[in-house]
Amino acid sequence: MIRSFSFSAYYLLLVGLLFSQVAAAQDFETKIETYIQSYGKTNDFSGCILITAKDSTLYDSCFGYADLEKGRLNSPNTKFKIGSISKQFTAAAILRLEEMGKLTTGDTLSKYFPENKIANDITLEHLLTHTSGVQDIYSIPGFNTLSDKDLSISELTSRVLDLPLAFTPGSRYQYSNGGYALLAVIIEKVSGMDYGAFLKQELFDTLEMKDTGHGEANDLATGYEPLDYEDLKVTDFLDLELLKGSGSLYSTTSDLLKWIVSIKTRSLLSKYSYAKFMKDYGNNYGLGISVYQSFDHSVFGHDGRINGFIADYLHYQEPDISIIITGNIQTGVADFLRRDLAAIVFEKNYTSRAKSGKPETDSKRKMADISGTYAFGPNFKVYITLQDGRYMARANEGGSSEMVLLQDGSYFSRTLYATIRFKRSDSDQSTKMIWINNDGGQFEGLKE
């Protein structure tokens, strides 16, 4: 005997399914909120998170202040500087110029800088894939003082080209902002337009990315740097002219989603251009964009750091999931957020790595002298200096980050979110720096 399924039973089933979906969504949001707030409570994250699956929004919320002094909260409309995510827009502009017949990625640099001897063996593809051997802009002596000299991007790249190549072009991979500064100058030379204006015309306007551009903007968040163990300070001025091509753009989470959609739908460039753009050239890197595997899925994206800001995005291609992070406190937490937010989405294990050590508060405790130069390799050195009673660490010509003394005698860098220990000789002189990332990885540098 076949029994009919009553309307009331069917209704109860629907209500049960709906309730379980709502409960699951609330549980997901709670996990995200709890995780992000663990870094917010330590004053190490302020910004926005957007997570989407196909055409649905899984999570969209902001934390902290866009401007602490004015009490302006971060919101989905807040613009953030996105640092090195800018590189893929530079790469797309080069590909757009190639489609217009104005250049090719196989062109040698000598075509655009004929007076420079090192340019003969370097192609635009080398620059785009960080295999050119061109030195980083941060390797320019005194780079940190250049913002005061009103230097143009052309003058900056002249200084980059005056530096010797780090290696034979095409022989290996070494990340270089200098290579992308050269690409910005080429864009300006070939197009006859300012870098920012060309990107706006050919990329941002086409994709209706109205909140993305080069330079400063209305509703741009104030950038902050760590101070002591929990405090913040407004970041130092850095002339964005010096970062053209490599890291001068700002955007919002919603605009970055438009960019992701344009890549997955191949809507902006030609099929041929996208094949070049997304190809892995041997280092999990395409043309200005990272391409690799995460949680057994193919992903594309990039991270970005610039004075006072962090940014990151990953798009998981097969499940069609995007995770976008923008922030206005320059700490190393984006490295964790990228992985752990995906772990929450895919229901994998994760844990907050918010700092938990206790800072040394006894002002009478004598800090051991750890100043000096520590070599982690022939081309990578960390310089420790004492400035206004604070130990500051600087790698090569990069920016300085404060090292906060903890009660156990170690130091903590909020900018890089790493713990630093020192080995000492019998005479109590530091002889070795041990750099410990929060993932447990250790690197040792000998004092020179």
C-alpha positions in Angstrom: 0.0 0.0 0.0 1.4 3.4 -1.1 1.0 6.1 1.5 0.8 9.7 0.5 3.3 12.2 1.9 1.3 14.8 3.8 1.8 18.5 3.2 2.6 19.1 6.8 5.4 16.5 6.7 6.7 18.1 3.5 6.5 21.5 5.1 8.4 20.3 8.2 11.1 18.8 6.0 11.6 22.1 4.1 11.7 24.0 7.4 14.3 21.5 8.7 16.5 21.9 5.6 16.2 25.7 5.7 17.1 25.7 9.4 20.2 23.5 8.8 21.4 25.8 6.0 20.9 28.9 8.1 22.7 27.2 11.1 25.6 26.1 8.8 25.9 29.7 7.4 25.9 31.1 10.9 28.5 28.6 12.0 30.7 29.5 9.0 30.4 33.2 9.8 31.1 32.6 13.5 34.3 30.8 12.6 35.4 33.6 10.3 34.6 36.3 12.8 36.3 34.5 15.7 39.4 33.9 13.6 39.8 37.4 12.2 39.0 39.0 15.6 41.9 37.0 17.2 44.2 39.2 15.1 42.1 42.3 15.6 42.3 42.0 19.4 46.1 42.1 19.2 45.9 45.2 16.9 47.5 43.3 14.0 44.6 43.4 11.5 42.2 46.0 10.3 40.6 45.7 6.9 38.0 43.9 4.8 37.3 40.2 3.9 35.3 39.1 0.9 34.7 35.4 0.2 32.5 34.2 -2.8 31.5 30.8 -4.3 30.4 31.0 -7.9 27.9 33.8 -8.0 27.1 33.8 -4.2 28.7 35.8 -1.4 29.7 33.6 1.5 31.2 36.3 3.6 31.6 40.1 3.3 32.6 42.2 6.3 35.1 44.8 7.5 37.0 45.3 10.7 38.8 48.1 12.4 39.3 51.7 11.4 40.1 53.3 8.1 41.2 56.4 10.1 41.7 56.1 13.8 42.0 59.8 14.4 38.7 60.6 12.7 37.0 57.4 14.0 36.1 56.4 10.4 35.4 52.6 10.2 36.5 50.4 7.4 33.6 49.5 5.0 33.2 47.7 1.7 33.7 51.1 0.0 37.0 51.8 1.7 40.0 51.8 -0.7 43.2 50.1 0.2 46.6 50.2 -1.4 47.2 46.7 -2.8 51.0 46.6 -3.2 52.3 43.9 -5.4 48.9 42.8 -6.6 49.5 45.8 -8.9 52.0 43.7 -10.9 49.3 41.7 -12.7 47.7 44.9 -13.9 51.0 46.0 -15.2 51.4 42.7 -17.0 47.9 43.0 -18.4 48.7 46.4 -19.7 51.8 45.1 -21.5 49.7 42.3 -23.1 47.1 44.9 -24.1 49.8 46.9 -25.9 51.0 43.7 -27.6 47.4 43.1 -28.8 47.5 46.7 -30.2 50.7 45.8 -32.1 52.8 48.3 -30.2 55.3 45.8 -28.6 55.8 42.1 -28.0 56.8 40.3 -24.8 59.8 39.0 -26.8 61.2 42.5 -27.3 64.6 43.1 -25.7 65.0 45.9 -23.3 67.6 47.5 -25.6 64.7 48.6 -27.8 63.5 50.9 -25.1 66.8 51.7 -23.4 69.3 51.6 -26.3 72.0 53.4 -24.3 72.2 50.7 -21.6 74.6 47.8 -22.1 72.9 45.3 -19.9 69.6 45.7 -21.8 70.6 43.6 -24.8 69.9 40.1 -23.3 66.8 41.0 -21.3 63.3 40.5 -22.7 60.0 41.9 -21.5 59.1 38.3 -20.6 62.2 38.1 -18.4 60.9 41.2 -16.6 57.4 39.9 -16.3 58.5 36.6 -14.9 61.2 37.9 -12.5 63.9 36.1 -14.4 65.7 39.1 -15.8 68.5 39.5 -13.2 67.5 43.2 -12.8 68.0 44.3 -9.2 65.1 45.3 -7.0 64.4 49.0 -6.5 65.1 48.4 -2.8 68.7 47.6 -3.8 69.3 51.2 -4.9 71.6 52.8 -2.3 69.6 55.1 -0.1 66.3 54.0 -1.5 64.5 55.0 1.7 65.5 58.6 1.2 64.3 58.9 -2.4 60.8 60.0 -1.5 62.2 63.3 -0.4 63.9 63.9 -3.8 60.8 64.1 -6.1 62.3 61.4 -8.4 60.5 60.4 -11.5 60.0 56.7 -12.4 62.3 57.2 -15.4 65.1 58.6 -13.1 64.5 55.6 -10.7 64.8 53.1 -13.5 68.0 54.7 -14.7 69.4 54.0 -11.2 68.2 50.4 -11.4 69.9 49.9 -14.8 73.1 51.3 -13.3 73.3 48.4 -10.9 75.0 45.2 -12.1 72.7 42.2 -13.0 72.2 39.7 -10.2 72.5 36.8 -12.6 72.4 36.0 -16.3 68.9 36.8 -17.7 66.7 33.7 -17.9 69.0 31.6 -15.7 66.9 31.7 -12.5 64.1 33.4 -10.7 64.5 36.3 -8.3 61.6 38.6 -7.4 62.3 42.1 -8.6 60.3 45.3 -8.2 62.9 46.9 -10.4 61.8 44.8 -13.4 58.2 46.0 -13.0 59.4 49.7 -12.6 61.0 49.2 -16.1 57.7 47.8 -17.4 55.9 50.9 -16.2 58.3 53.2 -18.0 57.9 51.1 -21.2 54.1 51.4 -20.9 54.4 55.2 -20.7 56.9 55.3 -23.6 54.9 53.1 -25.9 51.4 54.4 -25.1 52.3 58.1 -24.8 50.2 58.2 -21.7 50.9 58.2 -17.9 50.9 54.7 -16.4 47.8 55.3 -14.3 45.9 56.9 -17.1 46.6 54.0 -19.5 45.5 51.4 -17.0 42.4 53.3 -16.3 41.5 53.6 -20.0 42.4 50.1 -21.1 41.6 48.0 -18.0 39.7 49.7 -15.2 37.1 51.6 -17.2 36.4 48.5 -19.3 35.7 46.4 -16.3 33.9 49.1 -14.4 36.5 49.0 -11.7 35.6 52.5 -10.5 37.4 52.3 -7.2 40.7 51.2 -8.5 43.6 53.3 -9.7 47.1 54.6 -9.3 48.2 57.0 -6.6 46.0 58.6 -3.9 42.2 58.7 -3.8 39.1 59.7 -1.8 38.0 57.2 0.8 41.5 55.7 0.9 42.3 54.2 4.3 45.1 55.6 6.3 48.0 53.1 6.5 49.4 52.1 9.8 52.6 50.4 11.0 53.2 48.5 14.2 54.6 50.4 17.2 55.8 48.5 20.3 53.9 45.3 21.0 50.3 46.5 20.4 50.3 50.2 19.4 50.2 51.7 15.9 51.6 54.7 14.1 50.7 56.3 10.8 53.1 55.0 8.1 55.9 57.1 6.7 55.3 58.8 3.4 56.5 56.8 0.3 56.2 58.5 -3.1 54.0 56.3 -5.2 55.9 57.5 -8.3 58.7 55.2 -7.1 56.3 52.2 -7.1 54.8 52.6 -10.5 54.4 49.2 -12.1 55.3 47.3 -9.0 53.0 48.4 -6.3 51.3 51.8 -6.7 47.6 50.8 -7.1 44.7 51.0 -4.7 41.4 49.0 -4.9 38.5 47.6 -3.0 37.4 44.0 -2.3 34.5 44.3 -4.8 36.7 45.7 -7.5 39.2 42.9 -7.0 36.4 40.5 -7.4 35.5 42.1 -10.8 39.1 41.5 -11.8 39.0 37.9 -10.8 35.8 37.4 -12.8 37.4 38.9 -15.8 40.3 36.4 -15.6 38.1 33.3 -15.1 35.7 34.4 -17.9 38.6 35.7 -20.2 36.6 38.8 -20.9 39.3 41.5 -21.1 42.2 40.1 -23.2 42.4 37.7 -26.0 42.6 33.9 -25.6 46.2 34.1 -26.7 47.1 36.8 -24.2 45.4 34.8 -21.3 47.4 31.7 -22.3 50.6 33.7 -21.8 49.3 35.5 -18.7 48.3 32.4 -16.8 51.2 30.1 -17.9 53.5 28.8 -15.2 56.9 29.8 -16.3 58.6 27.3 -13.9 58.3 29.1 -10.6 54.6 29.0 -9.8 54.5 32.3 -11.5 52.8 33.6 -14.7 53.1 37.2 -15.9 52.7 39.2 -12.7 50.4 36.5 -11.2 51.0 33.5 -9.0 49.6 30.1 -10.3 49.9 27.0 -8.1 48.1 24.4 -6.1 46.4 24.9 -2.7 44.2 22.3 -1.0 44.5 20.1 -4.1 43.0 22.9 -6.3 44.5 25.0 -9.0 44.6 28.7 -7.8 45.7 32.0 -9.1 46.3 35.2 -7.2 49.0 37.4 -5.5 49.8 39.0 -2.3 50.8 42.7 -1.7 52.6 44.7 1.0 53.4 48.4 0.9 53.9 51.0 3.6 51.0 50.7 6.0 49.0 48.2 3.9 48.6 44.5 3.2 46.5 42.8 0.5 46.0 39.3 -0.8 43.6 37.3 -3.0 43.4 33.7 -4.2 40.9 32.2 -6.6 40.3 28.4 -6.4 39.5 27.6 -10.0 37.6 24.3 -10.0 35.3 25.1 -7.0 35.1 28.7 -8.2 35.9 30.2 -4.8 37.5 33.6 -4.3 39.1 34.8 -1.0 40.0 38.5 -1.0 41.8 40.4 1.8 42.6 44.1 2.1 44.1 45.7 5.2 45.6 48.9 6.5 48.0 47.6 9.2 51.3 46.4 7.8 51.8 43.1 9.6 52.6 39.6 8.4 49.2 38.2 9.2 48.0 38.1 5.6 50.3 35.1 5.1 48.1 33.2 7.6 44.7 34.6 6.6 45.2 33.4 3.0 45.6 29.8 4.0 43.4 29.7 7.1 40.3 31.4 5.5 40.5 28.8 2.8 40.8 26.0 5.4 37.5 27.3 7.0 35.8 27.2 3.5 37.1 23.7 2.8 36.5 22.5 6.3 40.2 21.7 6.9 42.2 22.2 10.1 43.3 25.7 11.0 44.4 27.7 14.0 45.0 31.3 14.8 48.6 32.3 15.1 48.0 35.6 16.8 50.9 36.7 18.9 50.8 35.4 22.5 54.3 36.1 23.9 54.5 38.6 26.8 56.4 41.8 26.1 59.1 42.9 28.5 57.7 45.7 30.6 60.5 46.2 33.0 62.3 49.4 31.7 65.2 48.7 34.0 66.0 45.4 32.3 69.1 45.9 30.2 68.7 45.0 26.6 71.7 43.0 25.3 73.6 44.6 22.5 72.4 42.8 19.3 73.2 45.5 16.8 75.2 44.5 13.8 75.0 42.8 10.4 73.9 39.2 10.0 74.5 37.4 6.8 71.9 34.8 5.7 73.7 34.3 2.4 76.0 36.1 0.0 73.2 38.4 -1.2 70.9 38.6 1.8 71.8 40.5 4.9 69.8 41.7 7.9 71.0 44.9 9.6 70.1 45.5 13.3 70.3 49.0 14.6 69.3 50.8 17.8 67.1 53.8 17.0 65.5 55.9 19.8 65.7 52.9 22.2 64.2 50.5 19.8 65.9 47.7 17.9 65.1 47.9 14.2 65.7 45.2 11.6 66.2 45.9 7.9 66.9 43.4 5.1 69.2 44.7 2.4 67.8 48.1 1.3 64.3 47.4 2.5 62.3 49.1 5.2 63.0 48.8 8.9 60.7 46.9 11.3 60.7 47.1 15.1 61.9 44.1 17.1 60.0 44.0 20.5 61.8 42.4 23.4 59.8 39.6 25.1 60.0 38.4 28.7 61.7 35.2 27.5 64.6 37.1 26.0 63.5 36.7 22.3 62.2 39.4 20.0 59.1 39.7 18.0 58.6 41.5 14.7 54.9 42.3 14.1 55.7 43.6 10.6 56.9 40.1 9.6 55.1 38.2 12.4 58.3 36.3 13.3 60.2 35.5 16.4 63.9 36.3 16.5 66.5 34.7 18.9 70.2 35.3 19.3 73.0 33.0 20.1 75.8 34.5 22.2 79.5 33.9 22.8 81.1 33.4 26.2 81.8 37.2 26.3 78.0 37.8 25.9 78.3 39.0 22.3 75.7 38.0 19.8 77.1 35.7 17.2 74.1 34.4 15.3 70.5 35.4 14.6 67.9 32.7 14.4 64.8 33.8 12.5 61.7 31.7 13.4 58.6 32.1 11.2 55.3 31.4 12.8 55.0 28.2 10.7 58.1 26.9 12.5 60.6 27.4 9.7 64.0 28.6 11.0 66.8 30.5 9.2 70.2 31.3 10.7 72.4 34.3 9.9 75.9 34.7 11.1 77.1 38.0 12.5 79.8 39.6 10.4 
